[in-house]
Amino acid sequence: MIAIFKREFKSYLNSVVGFLFMAVILFFFGLYTAVYNMASGFPYISYTVSAILFLFLLTIPVLTMRILADERKQKTDQLILTAPVSVGQIVVGKYLAMAAIFMIPVGVMCVIPPFLSQFGSVPMAESYVAILAFTLYGLACLAVGMFISGLTESQVIAAVLSFGALFLTYMMSGICNLISSTGNILTKFLSVFDFQTRFAGLTNGVLDVTALVYYVSIIIVLLFLTAQSIQKRRYSVSVKNISMGAYSSVTIVIALVIVVIVNMAAAKLPSKYTNIDVTDDGLYSITAQTEEILANLQEDVTIYVIAAEDSADTTVAQTLKCYEDASEHITVTYVDPLVNPQFYTQYANSMSQHSLVIESAKRYKVVDYNDLYQMEVDYTTYPYSTNVTGYDAEGQITSAISYCTSEDMPKVYMVAGHNEYTLDSGFTTALEKENIEYETISLMEYDAVPKDAECLMIHAPEQDFSKDDAQKVIDYINQGGKVFMTTEYVPDDQPNFESIMEAFGISLIKGYAVDMQAGNYYQTPIYLLPNIEVSSYSSGLTGSHTYVFAPYAQGLEVPADTEEIIYTTLLTTSDEAYVKTNLEAATSFEKEEGDVDGPFAIGVAAEKTTDAGTGTLFVFSCAQIFTDDASQAVAGTNQQLFSNIMGTIANHEISVSIPVKSYTMEYLTASSADIVVFELVAIVMIPLALILTGLVIWLKRRKK
């Protein structure tokens, strides 16, 4: 087999065909890389390799047409067939020679992701899985071409038939959709020859093991069939030939049955074993947080998808499959609105196609399809365009499951009447994901905080409370209530508002906290990146390079624990921090006379035990923490801290609020000079060098 491999490999390198094959692939790969990745800035190699698949329709037939057909025409196949090697070894040796030629340009492709990474972030795992998909697709096409080459002695016929077969595998998905949009027995049979769909399964951020099994099995079975077609020519027409033909037919049937069984078995495996998420943000898998929630699920939940299964959103379908695999209590049912147009009316007056209905024995919740994706309007274009920036299916579905299985819904009252901040949309969404109802109230309209309040939220009032309102809050905490409050620097004193903190022994140092410690601020020393202390509230936030952004914070002085009150610091400054108390007279960020030395707490949780119960006060000396702009500056960490606290307030053992997953990566930024140099090397120099090398070798051999 090695001798066959060497012979064929050298023959490709001693002719123009092998070098032309490599030059064409690298030329188009370089061209599309320059356009998609360098000029347009897309960091995804999958865009490039998907665009050049059409090359296989033209290049593979040229490479494979002579591999067996020419041997048969020149009668040199008789010499090989009488050699002391098996037919299988001959076929594998020839196939590996073609595969080796193909792997040379693939090897060059593998250098591109690290090269592109110098212009920005490149998803390495996704890139190499896409190159793997391109490789497997090409190897399968080589097996098709080799099988057809073994059926004829005409290279032209072999090339034409190979083109036709590869064209069908390339277009089979579209052909099946033309035959039936919902699928039938014929389309299921034809889908066996669909190379394109399996390729897509490996280039959308998921390493699809079933696609790997499919391509490998296709290659093996085609090589086996090629060997069987050659085997028949070794025997003359006789009784022995008839028996060998029967034996060959039986082995072919057995081989095909084995391949079908292997692929069916792979398809039946749970998706957590067959679909490996290789995206940087885990778009196509569920988090450990959701897995733990599903592991504790005790009630049956049905998720209805308002769409036909064959036409459903593939990304959402992949996410739903993860839910089914994670819990036996989850059932996903697809409802085709064309077949059952009135189904949705029992849940809502109207509903977008592809929307979800999550239902348990207690209640149901409708998740609109538009809420599964985070959209952003691009105002730089005309007309304005909308781009998908985030994927929130897991966040919406996990929250809905919790809602449908919870015994009751906690309620948060937001205090108004003192010119308080209002929560930004990202944080109200976080409340909704935690299945927390919220309502705005004025304390002046109540004799006491409503009894159904799970938490009272006071968000940075700019005007002082009345003494009576402050006492209502203190009484509520002493009765076992929970209060979440933030502060914002205002010039006027707020003795009544601050008395709520003082009831817990916490002192507010008015002014702006300045932290000169490198790593504890962003751009300016008052844009704090405080230390995130380890606690149950900081789950998922204490990893390296994880920050909470707290601009314009004040200082909190927290006493030691007492028998009555236990303090948990959440965010702290460094020892080099201080608070500038006289902001009107301050001339710089440098420490001046009258400034108060730190360190300080920026966020603290205090639990106070009384005869009536345990009350909890959460205090943050910065209202800006809980704004969308501040949270987005640190990839949503501020919002995650908020969700963790709200999940605890709602008595969720595990927070059910899953942050939105980023749908796209930042664009690459390459200079015009870099693009020109790349184009010269990848599109001109390398392909031209390969072609010239092939011509020189061919001319030298011709002169001999």
N, C-alpha and C positions, 0 to 999 in steps of 0.2 A: 504493500500500500504506500509506503514511504517513497519507493522508486516511482510509482505512478504519480504521486503528488509532486515530486521534484521535476519530473518530466513535463507535466502540464504547467506548473508554475513558471518554469524557465521558458516554455513556449510562449506564454503571455508576455513575459518580459523581453523576449526576442522579437516581438512583433509590435506593430503600431496599435493593435487593438487594445491590449492591456493598458498602455500608457494613455490612449485616447479615452478609455473608460474612466480612468482616475482623473484625468484633466477635466472632463465634462462635469463630473460630480463636484469637484472642488471649485470649478469656475462658478457654477450656479449657487453652490453653498456660500462662497465668498460674496457673490453678488447680492443674495438675499440677506446675508449677515450685514453687509454694508448698508442696505436700505432699511431693514427692520431694526437691527440692534444698534448700529452706529449712528445713522442719520436720524431715524425716528426715535431712538432711545429706548426701545422695548427691551427689557432685561431677559426675556424668555426665548431660549433656543428652540422651544417647541414651535414657535411661529415659523422659524426658518426651515426646520426639517419637514414640517407639514407642507410648506410651499413647494418643496422640491421633490415630493413623492412622484410626481408625474414623470420624472427622469427615468424611473425604473421601467416604464412602458417602452422606452426607446433604447436605453443602454443595456438592460439585462438581455434582451433577445440577441443583440450584437455579441455580447460576451459568451452566451451559452449556445448559440446556433451551431457551432462547429465541434463542440465538446464531444459529442457522440455521433452526430450525423456525418461529419467529415471522415471519422474513422470507418464508418460503415461504407461510405462511398468509395474510399480509397482501399477498401478491403483489409486495412491494417487492424481492424477489430478482431480478425481471426487470429492474428499473432498474440493479441492481448488475451483473448479468450482461451487460448491454449497455454498461456503462461501458468506457472505454478502458484497462482493466487486466486482467491475466490472472486466471484462476480461482485459480491458485496464490497470487498476491499477495493476493487477497481472503481466502482461507483463512488465510494466514499473518498478515495484518493483524488479523483477528478473534481469532485465537489469541493473538497477542502482547498484545492488549488485556486478555484474561482473565488471561494470565500476569502482566501488570503489576499488576493488582488483587491477585493472589495474592502477588506479591513484596513488597507493602507490609507485611503481617504478618510475612513472613519476615525483612524488614529489621529489624523490631523484635526478633525472636528473636536476631539476631546481636549485640544489645547485652547479652544476658543473661550469656554466659560471663564477660566482663570484670566485670560487676556482681557475679556470684557469687564471683569471685576475691578480693574483699575479706573473705570469710568463711573462706578457706582456699585450698588448692591445687586448681586446676581444670585438667583435661587439655584445653588449648586446641585442639590439633590434632584430637583425638577429637571434641570438641564441634562444631567447624565442619564436620567430615566428616559427623557425624550430621545437622546442619542441611542440608548438601548433599543427603544421602539423602532427607530429608523434602521438600526442594524438588523433586528429580527425580521422586519418587513422585507428588507433587501435579501436576507438569507432565504426567506420563504420564496421570494420571486426567483432566486437562483435555482431553487429546487424545482419550481414549476418549469422554468426554461430547460433545465437538464432533462426532466422527464419527457418533455415534448421532443427534444433533440434526439432522444433514444428511439423515437417512434418512426423516424424517417431518415433517409440518407441525403435529403436535399437541405442545404443550409438555408436557402431562401424560404422554403416551406416551414422549416423549424422556426425561423425568425418571425414569419407572419403569424403562425399559430401561437407562438409565445406572446406576441403583442396582443392578439385577440384575447387570450386567456387572462393575461395580466390586466387588460382593460376591463374585463368583466369583474375581476376581483376588486378593482379600483372603484367601479361604479355600482357594485352589487347592492350597497345600502340604498342608493337612489332607485334602483330597479325594483327592490322589494317594496319601497314606499309607493311606487307607481302601481304595483300589482295590488297591494292592500295596505291602507294606512293603519289598520288595526291588527294586521298579521293573520296568516292562515297556515295551513300545512305546507303549501308550496313555498311561502316566504321563509318558513322555518328551515326547510331543506336548502333553499338557496343561500340562506345566511351562513351556512357551513363554508361557503366560498367567499365570505366577506372579510377581506384583509383590512379594509379601511376602518371599520368600526372598532376592531381590536386595537388598531394603531391609535385611534382616538382615546381608547381606554387607558393608554399608557402615557398620553401627552396632556392630560388635564389635571395633573398634580397628584395622580394616584398610580402607584405601582400595582397594576392589576395582575395578580398571579394567574388568573384564568386565561388572560391574554398570553402570558408567557407559555403556559401549558399548551395553548392552541397553536402558537407558532412553532414550538418545538415538535409537537405531534405532527403538524402538517409537513415539516421538513423531513421527519423520520419516515412518514408513510409514503411520501413522494420518492424518497431515495429507495425505499423498499420496492415500490412499484416499478421504478426504473430498473432495479436489479432483476426483478421478475420478468420484465419485457426482454431484457438481454438474455436471461437464462433460457428462455424458450428457443433461442436461435442456436443453442449448442447441440440440439438433438435433431436428428432427421425424422421424417415422417415414418413412424413405426408404432408397434404396440407399446414400446417403451415411451415413445413421445406422448402417446395418449395418457399413459399412467402419470408421466411427469406433468402433463397439462392439468390433470385432475388434482394432483398434489399442489401445483402452483395455485390453482383456483381456491382450494381449501385454505391454504396459508394466507392468501390475499384477504379472504373473508374474515379469517381469524384476526389478522392484523387490523382490519378496519373496525371490527367489533371492539377490539382492545382499545383502539384510539377513541372510539365513541364513548366507551365506559369511563376511560380516564378523564375525558373532558366533562362528562356529565357529573362525575364524582367531584371534580374541581369546582364546578358551578354550584354544587350543593353545600360546599363548605361555608361556614359563617363568614360574613364579609370582613370581620375583624382579622381573619387569617388570609383572606384573598385580596383585600383592598388596603394597601399600605399607603397611608397619607404621607406624601413627601413634600407638601407645601410648608413654607416657613411658619405660617400662622395656623396650621392644622385645620384648613378649610373643610376637608372632607372626612374628618373624624370628630368624635365627641370628646370633651375634656374629661379628666378624672373626676371633676366635680359632678358632671352629669352622670357618669357611670356609677358614682356612689349613691346619688339620688335614686337612680333606677334600681340599684341593688336593694334598696330599702323599700321599694314600691310593693305594696300589698294588694292593691286594687287593679282590676283589669281596666285598661285604657285603650280605646280605639281611635286611631288617627285616620280620618277620611280625607283623601286627596281629591279635589274636584277636578279631575282630569283623567283621560285614558292613560293606562300604565305605559303604553308604547310612546305616547307623546308628552309625558310628564317631564318637568324640569329635571334633568339628569343629576344636577348638583344636589337639589333638594331630595331626590330619590335616594341618592347615596347616603345622605345624612339620616333619612328615615330608616334605611336598612341598618345603620349602626344602632339605632334605638331598638329595633326588633331583635337584633342579635344580643343586645345588652340585657334584655329583660323578657321573660316569657309572658309578662303581663301586658306587653305592648303588641298591638295588632295594627298593621297598616292596610287600609282598604282603598283601592282606587275606584272612583265613581265617575264614569264617563258622562259628562253633561249632555251629550248627544243621545245617549241611550236612556238616561234617567234625568230629564231636564228639570223635574220638580223636586229633586232630592234636597237641594240646598234650602228650599223655602221653609222647611221645618226649623231652620236655624237662623235665617236672616232674610230680609226682603230682597236683597241683592248681594251678589258675591262674585269676586273676580275669579276667572278660571285659574286653576293651579293653587287656589287658596286651600287652607287646611281647616278641618273641624276636629278639635280634640274633645273627646267625650268620655265621661266615666258614669258610674251609677248616680253620682251626686249632682253633677252639672256639666256643662259644655262651654267651650270657648272657641270663637272663630278667629283664626289668624289669617289676615288678608295677605295675599301673595306679595303685594307691594311692600309689606312690612318685613319680609324676609331678606330684603336687600336694602342697603343704605345708599341713597342716591344723592348726587351733588350736581347742581346746575353750573355749567361752565358759561360765565358771562362774557368770556373773551371771544366767543364765536357769535356769528349772526346768521340765521336765528340761533337763539340760545340752545345748547345741547345739554343733555343729562347723561352723566356718567355714573356707573356703579362703582362705589368706593368701599363698600363693606358688605359682609355677609352675616346676617343675624338670625339664621334659621335655628341654630342650636339655642340661642338666647330666648327666642320666642316660643319654641316648642317645649323646652324644659320648664319655662315659666308657666305655660299653659297646662302642662301635666301637673305641676304643683298646685295650680289653681283648682283644677278639676278634682283633686284628691284630698285637698285640705278640708279640715272640719269647719273652720271659720276664717274670715278675712280680717286681718288686723287693720286698724285705722290710725292715721297720723293727722293731727290737727296742726296747721301752720298759722302761727300768730301774725296778725296784721294790725295796722293802726298806728304804727310807730315808724313808718317809712322804712319797712324792712326790705331786704333783697327778696326777689322772687327766684325760685329755682329755675335754672336753664332746662331746656328740653331733654338734654342727655340725662339729667339727674331725675326728672320726673319719669322718664322712661325706665330708669333703674328701679324706681319705686314700683312702677307697674309690673316690671319683671319679677320683683319680689312678691307680687300679688298683694301689695299694700294699697289700700284706699287712702286718699288724702283729701282734705277739705280746709279751706281758709276760714278762720274765725277771728273775731275781736273779743278779747277777754272781758271787755266792759259789758258785753251783752250776756255774760254768764256769771252766776254766783260762784261757780267753781269750774275747774277744767272738766269737760264732759267725761262721764264715767266710762264711756266706751273707747276712750283715747288709749291706744297702745303707746303712743309717744306724742309729745308736744315739741314742735320745731319752732325755734326762734332764730331767724336768719338775719343777723347783723342789723339791729334797729339803729337808726340814726337819731331818733328822739327817745328820751328816757321813758321808762314805764312809770305808771302811777304806783304809789306805794301799795295800793290795794291789789293791782294786777300782779306785782312782784310777789306779794304774799300768797296769791292764788297758786302761782307756780311752785313756790316753796312748799306749800301745803300738799300739792299734788305729788311732789317728789317724796315727801315724808310719808305719804300713804302708799308708797311703793311704785310710783309712776316713773316714767323715763322721759328725760328732756334732752334734746339735741339742740345746742346753741352755738352760734358763731358771733364773733365781734368784728367790728370795723372801726378804725380810728376816726373819731370825731372830736373836734376841739372842745365841745361842751362836756361838762361832767354828766355822768349817768349813774348817780348813786343807787337808785332803786333797781335798775337793771343789773348793776354789778353786785347788788346784795344777794342775788340768786347764787352767784359763784362764791361769795363770801360765806354763805350758809354751809358751804362745803370746805371752807378754809382756803379757797383758791383766790389768789390776788392777780389782778390784771395790771401790767405795767404798760401804761399808755405811751404810744409813740410807734416808731418803726424799728423793728428788730433788724440789726445789721450783723452779718456773719462774714468775717474776713478770712475764714478758713477755706483754703482751696478745696473745691469739691462740694462745698455746702452752699454755693450760690450759682446762679446762671446769669451771665452778662454783668449784672450789677449786684452789689452785696445785699440789697434789700429784696432781690428776687431769690428767696431762700429755697434751697433743696435740703430740707431738714433730714436728720437721721430718722429712719423708720425703725422704731423699737419692736422687738419680737413680742407678739401677743396674739391672742385669738382673733383680734381685729385686723391684724396685718397679714393674714394668710394669703400667700401668693405674691407678697409685695417685698419680701426681704432678700430676693436674689441679687446677684451682682448687677450693676448698671440699671437698677430700678429706683426711680425717684418719685417723690411727691413734690409738686411745684406749689410754693406758698409765697406769692408776692405780697408785699405790704403787710406782713404779719406783725402783731404786737407780741409782748412777752407774757407768759404765765408763770407765776411762782407757785409751786406745788409743795405742800408740807409733807412730812413723813406720815405713814399710816398710823391710824389710831384704832382703838377697839371698835369704834363706831363706823369709821370711814376707811376704805381701802382705795388707793390710787393706782391707776395704770397709765403710765405715760405712753403716748402713741407716737408723737413726733417731737423731736428735741433739736436744739441748736448745738453747735460745738462750744467748747469752753471759751473760745475767742469772741463769742457773740456779745453784743451789748444793744441796749435800746436807746435810741435818740429820743429823748423826752421833749426837748424844746425844738420842735420841727420848724417853727416860724423863724428861729434865729440860726438854724443849722446852715453851715456854709459848705460842708463836704460830708462824705461818708466816714471820714476819719473820726476817731473817738474825741469828744470834746467834754469840757467841764459840765457836769450835771447829767451825763449819760450814765445809765445803770448797767453794771456788769452782769453778764450771764454766767453760766448757761441758763436757758429758759426752755420751758415746754411750749410747744406750738399747738399740741393737741393732747388732751387728757380725758380719761374716763374715771369717774369717781362713783363708788358704790357705798351708799349709806344705809345702814341697817337700823330700823326702828321697830317698835312693837307692832306697827301696822304692816310691816313688810320691808323689802329692800328696794330703795329707789336708786336710779342711776342718772348721773349727769354727764353728758358728753360736751366738752367745751373745746372749740377751736378758735384761736386768736386771729384767724384770717378768713374772711368771707370769700376771698378770691379763690381759695382752694376748690370750692364747690361751684365752679363755673366751667362751661364747656371749653372755653379758650385755654384755661389753665390746664385742664385735664388732657386736652389734645396735645399740649406741648410736651407731655410725658407719656404719650401713647396710652392714655386712658387710665393711668394708675390712680389718679385722684378719684375717679368715678368708681374704681374697684374698691378703694378704701371706704367710700360712702356706702357701696352695696354691702360690703362685709358688715358694717355697723348696722345698717337697716335690716339685714338678714338676722342679726342677733336680736335686735329689738322685736322683730316679728316672730322670735322664738323658732327660727329655722335652724335645725342642727347644721345644715349645710346651706350656704347662700345659693339661691336658685337663679340669681342674676348672672348670666354669662355675658361678658363684654362682646361687642361687635367685633368680628374678625376682619382684618384688613383684606380687601379683595385684590388689590393690586400693589405692586412695589413701585418705588420711586423710579422715574425715568433715568436712564443713563445719560451722562453728559460728556460728549466727545467733541473736541475742537475740530474745525474744518481741516486743519493740517493733519490731525490724527486720522480722519476719515479718508483723506486723499492718500496718505501713506498706506493705509490698510487696503484700499482699493487697488493700488499699484501692485502690492505684494500678493494679495489673495485672488484678485481677478485677472491680473495680467502676468506677473512674473512666474508664479507657481504653475498655473496651467500651461503657459507657453514653454516653460522649462521641461515639463513632462512630455508635451507633444514633440519638441525638438529632440529630446532624448530618444523617444520612440522612433522618430524618423532616422536619426543617425544610426541606431542599431539596425534598423531594417535595411538601410542602404548598404551598410557594411556587409550584412549577411547576403544581400543580393549580389554584390560584387564577387563574393566567394563562389 
